[in-house]
Amino acid sequence: MTRLFSYVANILGVAGMGLGLLAGIGRLTGAYTMFGFQSVSIFVAGVALIVTACFFKLQQLGYLLEGRKG
């Protein structure tokens, strides 16, 4: 279960960083909209993915620490 959380967190983290980078580069080049969305909305979606990845990592840590107590 902890491996699954780790894989999911890593995938979400990389996807979030990619969206954030895409939105940042788009904004710096002057593109205010991408794929029909504002670049700020894409950046916020990237941040949401990174926060979700952090929650998965925290859940993984909780499982690991719980296993050590028993």
N, C-alpha and C positions, 0 to 999 in steps of 0.2 A: 504494500500500500504506500509505503514511503517513497519507493521508486517511482510509482505513478505520479504522486504529488510533485516529485522533483522534475520529472519529464514535462509535466503540464506547466509547471512554474517556469521552467527554462524556455519552453516554446512561447508562452505568453509574454515573458520578459523580452525576448528577442523581437517578437512581433510588435510590442509596444515601442521598443526603441526604434524599430524600423519606421513605424508610423510617425513618431516624433521627429525623426531625421528627415523623412519625406516632407512633413509639414514645414519644418524649419527651412529646408533648402528651397521649397516652393515659395515660402514667404519672402526669403531673401532675394529671390529672382523676380519678385513682383507678382507672382500668381496668387491672387486673393481667393480664388476658387479652384478646387481640384475635384474631378470626378463628380461634379455637381454639388459639392459641399464646400463650405468655407474652410480655409486652411487652419483656422483656429479650432474648428470642430474636429478636424482630423487629429490635431495635436492633443485635444482633450481626450479623444478616444485612445490615443497612445498612452496617455497618463493613466487612464482607467485600466488598461491592460497591464501596465506595470504594477499598479496597486493590487490588482487581482493576483498577479504573480507573487507579490509579497505575502498575501494572505495564504496562498498555497504553501509557500516556504515556511510560514509560521505554523501552519497545521502540521507540516512534516516535522518540524522541530518539536512540537507538542507530542506527536506520536513517539518520537525517539526518546524524549525525556520520560514519558509515561512508561515505556518499556524498561527503562533502567531502574525504576522504583520497584517494580514487581519482581 
